[in-house]
Amino acid sequence: MNEIEERKEFEGLLGKALRPVYEPSEELNQKILAGEKKSEGNIYKNGLRKWYVLPKAAAIALAVVCVGSVGVYAAVKALKKPVVTDHAISVGNEDYIDDDAISRTEEPVTTNILATEAGNEDTAWIFKSVSEVNGYTTTSYTYDSYTAALKDAGMGIKFTKEYELSSDGAYLSTTEGDGYSTKCISATFIYNEGCFSVNQDISSGNIAEDAAYSIKLQNTSNEREYSSTSGTEYYLVDEIAAEDNEDVVTTYVMLSTDNTNGYISFKGLSEDEMHEVLDTVLVE
C-alpha cells in the first residue's frame, strides 16, 4: 500500500472511530496525518518536520504523527541565541550543524496504522491513534482543550493568558523505538487576523549528549531580537514560502531549556502582535 492509499485508509478509520459529538471534516482527518493546519480563514501549512539526530543517531530520520513536529537533538540551556543558516535555525553543538545536509535530508516514510480509538467521558482526549512510522511506534492523542493536553503531557509551552484554540485541536504524541523515546505537544491558536503555533518536545535515549537541535526551513531571513516585558530575549527568524501562488511569511522563535526544546511560529501577525504573544509566554 502506498502513502496516498494509507492516508485514505486512515481518513476512513478516523471517520468511523470518532464519537458523534466530534465530527471533523475530511480535510482535518488528513491534516492529522500530514501535519497541515488550517484555522478559520487562515491556512497554516506547517508540514511535518523531520527528526535529525546528529551524529550519533543519524538513523532516526522519521516523520512523527505530531503536527508541526521538528526534532529534538539534545537539551540545551535556557533560550540560547540560535545559529541561523540558509535552511535552518539551530542550537547546540555547532560542529553538528550542517546546513547542506539538513536541506538535502528527505527520508522515505512508511506509515502503518496499528489502532484507532475514540475518547469517552473518562478520557481527556477525543481521539487516539497508534501508528508505526519507519519502525518507530507513535501514539497520538487529539484534544479539544490545550489545557487538557498540557495536563496529560506534564509539559508544554504555557502562557499568562488564554488564547482561542483553532478548530484543529491540540495534539500530544509519544514515539518510541530502538532505545529512543520522545514526547511532543503542539497546538495552533487564533489571534486577531492571524494565528500562531506552539510545539514542545522532550526526548531521551540514543541521542548524543552534545548534539544539535534544528528546525528545517525552506529559507531564512530577517533575523532580529526582541526583549519581552519580562526581560526574556527572543530571536525571531522569517521563512518565506509560496502558498497558493503567493509568498507567505512565517516567523519562528526557538525555545530551548535544560530539559525541552520547542518553538513558536507566527503567521498573519504584525511585529507588534507577535511581541504581544511573546510577552505572555511563561519561561520555566
C-alpha positions in Angstrom: 0.0 0.0 0.0 1.5 3.4 -1.0 1.4 6.6 1.1 -1.7 8.0 -0.6 -3.7 4.8 0.0 -2.5 4.7 3.6 -3.8 8.2 4.2 -7.1 7.4 2.6 -7.4 4.4 4.9 -6.5 6.5 7.9 -9.2 9.0 7.0 -11.7 6.3 6.8 -10.7 4.9 10.2 -11.0 8.4 11.7 -14.5 8.9 10.3 -15.7 5.6 11.8 -14.0 5.9 15.1 -14.7 9.4 16.3 -17.7 9.8 18.6 -20.8 11.5 17.2 -20.3 14.8 19.2 -17.0 15.4 17.3 -17.4 15.4 13.6 -14.2 16.6 11.8 -14.0 17.3 8.1 -12.1 15.1 5.7 -9.5 17.8 5.5 -8.9 17.7 9.2 -8.5 13.9 9.1 -5.8 14.2 6.5 -4.1 17.1 8.4 -3.7 15.0 11.5 -1.5 12.6 9.5 0.0 15.1 7.1 0.8 17.8 9.6 -1.1 20.6 7.8 -3.0 23.1 9.8 -5.9 25.3 8.8 -7.6 27.7 11.1 -10.7 29.8 10.4 -9.8 31.7 7.3 -6.1 31.3 7.7 -4.2 28.5 6.0 -1.5 27.3 8.4 0.7 24.9 6.4 3.3 23.7 8.8 4.3 20.3 7.4 5.9 17.6 9.4 9.5 18.4 10.2 12.0 15.6 10.1 13.9 14.3 13.1 17.6 14.9 12.7 19.8 13.5 15.4 23.5 14.1 14.6 25.8 12.5 14.5 25.2 9.5 16.9 21.7 8.7 16.0 21.5 9.9 12.4 19.4 6.8 11.5 16.5 8.4 13.4 15.0 10.4 10.5 11.3 9.8 10.7 8.1 11.7 10.2 6.3 11.6 13.5 2.5 11.9 13.6 2.8 15.0 15.7 1.5 18.0 13.9 4.3 20.5 13.1 6.9 18.5 14.8 10.5 19.4 14.4 13.2 17.3 16.2 14.9 17.1 19.5 18.6 16.5 19.4 19.7 17.3 22.9 18.9 19.5 25.8 20.5 22.9 25.9 20.5 25.8 28.4 17.7 28.3 28.5 16.9 30.3 25.4 20.4 30.5 23.9 20.8 32.5 20.8 20.2 30.2 17.8 22.6 29.7 14.9 20.8 30.8 11.7 21.8 29.2 8.4 20.3 29.3 5.0 17.8 26.4 5.7 17.7 26.0 9.5 17.6 27.5 12.9 19.7 25.5 15.4 21.1 25.4 18.9 23.6 23.1 20.4 27.0 21.9 19.2 27.8 24.0 16.1 30.1 21.3 14.8 27.0 19.2 14.1 25.1 21.9 12.2 25.5 21.1 8.6 23.1 23.3 6.6 23.6 21.3 3.3 22.9 18.0 5.0 19.7 19.4 6.6 18.4 20.9 3.4 19.1 17.6 1.5 17.5 15.2 4.0 14.3 13.7 2.7 13.8 10.3 4.2 11.1 8.0 2.7 8.3 7.5 5.1 6.5 4.2 5.7 3.4 4.5 7.9 1.3 1.7 9.2 -1.8 2.5 11.2 -2.0 -0.1 14.1 -5.0 1.1 16.0 -7.5 4.0 16.5 -9.8 4.7 19.4 -12.5 7.4 20.2 -12.4 9.1 23.5 -15.2 8.9 26.0 -16.4 10.6 29.2 -13.5 9.1 31.1 -10.7 10.4 28.8 -9.5 14.0 28.4 -8.6 13.2 24.7 -11.2 12.9 22.0 -9.2 10.6 19.6 -6.2 8.3 19.8 -4.2 6.6 17.1 -1.2 4.2 17.2 1.0 4.0 14.1 4.3 2.6 13.1 6.5 5.2 11.2 9.8 3.9 9.8 10.0 1.3 12.5 9.2 3.6 15.4 5.8 3.4 17.2 3.9 6.7 17.7 0.9 7.1 19.9 -1.0 10.3 19.1 -3.8 12.0 21.1 -6.1 14.7 19.9 -7.7 17.2 22.4 -10.3 19.9 22.1 -8.6 21.7 25.0 -5.0 22.8 25.2 -5.2 22.9 29.0 -6.2 19.2 29.0 -3.3 18.4 26.7 -0.9 20.2 28.9 -2.1 18.3 32.0 -1.7 14.9 30.3 1.7 15.8 28.8 3.1 17.3 32.0 4.9 19.7 29.8 4.3 22.3 27.1 4.6 26.0 26.3 2.4 28.0 28.8 1.0 31.5 28.7 -0.1 34.1 31.3 -3.5 34.3 29.4 -5.8 32.0 27.5 -5.9 32.0 23.7 -8.5 30.7 21.3 -7.6 27.2 20.2 -8.1 26.5 16.5 -10.7 24.1 15.4 -8.0 21.6 14.7 -7.4 21.0 18.4 -4.3 20.2 20.4 -2.0 17.2 20.0 0.1 15.0 22.2 2.3 12.3 20.7 4.8 9.9 22.1 7.3 8.0 19.9 9.5 5.0 20.9 11.9 2.6 19.2 15.5 1.4 19.2 16.4 2.8 22.5 14.9 6.2 21.7 11.8 7.9 23.0 10.2 11.4 22.6 7.1 13.2 23.7 5.7 16.2 21.8 2.8 18.6 22.4 1.6 21.0 19.8 -1.4 23.3 19.1 -2.4 26.3 16.9 -4.2 29.3 18.3 -6.2 32.1 16.6 -5.0 35.6 17.3 -6.7 38.6 15.7 -6.5 38.1 11.9 -3.7 35.5 12.1 -2.6 32.6 14.1 0.4 31.1 15.9 1.5 27.5 16.6 3.4 26.1 19.6 5.4 22.9 19.8 7.5 21.4 22.6 9.5 18.2 22.7 11.3 16.2 25.2 13.4 13.1 24.3 15.8 10.6 25.8 17.8 7.6 24.8 20.0 7.2 21.8 21.0 10.8 21.4 24.4 12.4 21.5 24.9 14.4 24.7 26.4 17.3 22.8 24.2 17.1 19.6 22.3 19.9 18.0 18.6 20.7 17.6 17.4 22.3 14.4 14.3 23.5 12.7 14.4 22.8 9.0 13.1 25.7 6.9 12.9 26.4 3.2 14.9 29.6 3.7 15.7 32.0 6.4 15.7 35.8 6.5 15.2 38.9 8.7 16.8 37.7 11.9 16.1 40.0 14.8 15.8 40.2 18.6 13.0 41.1 20.9 13.2 41.7 24.7 9.9 40.9 26.3 8.3 42.7 29.1 9.6 40.0 31.5 13.2 40.6 30.2 13.4 37.4 28.2 15.4 37.7 25.0 13.8 36.1 21.9 15.3 35.6 18.5 12.9 35.8 15.5 13.6 34.4 12.1 11.4 34.5 9.0 10.7 31.9 6.4 9.2 33.0 3.0 7.4 30.2 1.2 4.9 30.0 -1.7 1.4 29.1 -0.7 -1.5 29.3 -3.1 0.6 31.2 -5.7 1.7 33.9 -3.2 4.6 34.4 -0.9 3.7 33.9 2.8 5.9 34.8 5.7 6.1 32.5 8.8 8.2 33.8 11.7 9.9 31.2 14.0 11.1 31.7 17.6 13.1 28.8 19.0 12.6 27.9 22.7 15.2 25.7 24.4 15.6 24.9 28.1 17.7 22.4 30.0 15.1 19.7 29.5 13.0 20.5 26.5 13.2 22.0 23.0 10.5 23.7 21.0 9.3 26.7 19.1 6.5 29.2 18.4 5.7 30.1 14.8 3.6 33.0 13.7 1.6 33.6 10.6 -0.5 36.6 9.5 0.5 38.7 12.5 2.3 42.0 12.7 5.5 42.5 14.6 3.6 44.2 17.5 1.2 41.3 17.6 4.0 38.7 17.8 5.5 40.7 20.6 2.2 40.7 22.5 2.1 36.9 22.4 5.8 36.6 23.4 5.1 38.9 26.4 2.7 36.3 27.7 5.0 33.2 27.4 6.0 31.6 30.7 9.6 30.6 30.5 10.1 27.9 33.2 
